């Protein structure tokens, strides 16, 4: 799992039928110190996250697991909303 900040929504009127009804989010991966790292990512939302929230997301085959038995064509998925974290 990786940390990210939700920076926007993605709207697509034409898409694979297996994506119908699923929200797409634009994520900025972040380090534990909240600094941006890497490129932005489009991810399916399995938890109802919104813009400005910090989230956990997974990549690869695991991105489809929250939608079982369906298999939407995805390689990233938000699987948790972070309430808060501390660095010691």
N, C-alpha and C positions, 0 to 999 in steps of 0.2 A: 504494500500500500504506500501511497505517496500523499503528501499534503499539498493542497492547492487553495487558491482564493477564486471564487466564482466572479468573473469579470463581465459576464454578459450572457444573453440568451441567443440561441441560433434558431432562425425560422427558415424552414424549408417546405415549400408547398408541393414540390415533386420529390418523392423519396421512395425507397424500397417499402413495399407494403408491410414488412415486418417491423418497421419503425413507426407506423401509424399509432398515434396515441401516446408516444413516448416523448418526453421533453429533452431537448438538447441544450447543453450549457457550454459556454466558453470558459476554460479554466486557465489560470496562470499558476504553474507549479511553484511552490515556495520551499525554502529551507526552514528548519526549526526556528531560526531567528527571524522568520517572516519576510526575508528578502527573496525577491523573484529569482528563480533559477530555470534555465531552459526555455523552450518555446511553448507558446500557448497550445492548448489541446481542446478539441471538441469531444465531449463525453455525454453518454446517456445519463439521465438522472433517475436513480432508483429510490431516492429518499425524500424528494420534495425540497431540495435546496434552492436558495435564491441568491440573487446578485449581492455581493458583499460578504457572504458567509465563507468561512473556512471549512474545507471538506477533506475527506479521505477519498482517494480514487484508486482503482486498479486498472491495469492494462493487460492486454492479451485475452486469451480464451476465457479467463475468469470474468471478463466484462459482461458476458452473457448469462452468467449463473443466476443473478437476481430475477431473471425473467423466465426461468425454467417453467414449463417445458418448451416455451418459445425460444427461438435462437435469433434475435435481431443481429444484423451485421454490424458489430461494434468491436472496437479494440480498446475502448476506455469507458469506464462507468463510475459514477459517484455512488459510493456505498455507505457513507457516513457523514454526518455533520459534526464538526468539532465544536464543543461548548467552550473549552478554554484549555490552554496548556502553559506550563511554566518551565523555564530552563534554569537549572541550578548552577 
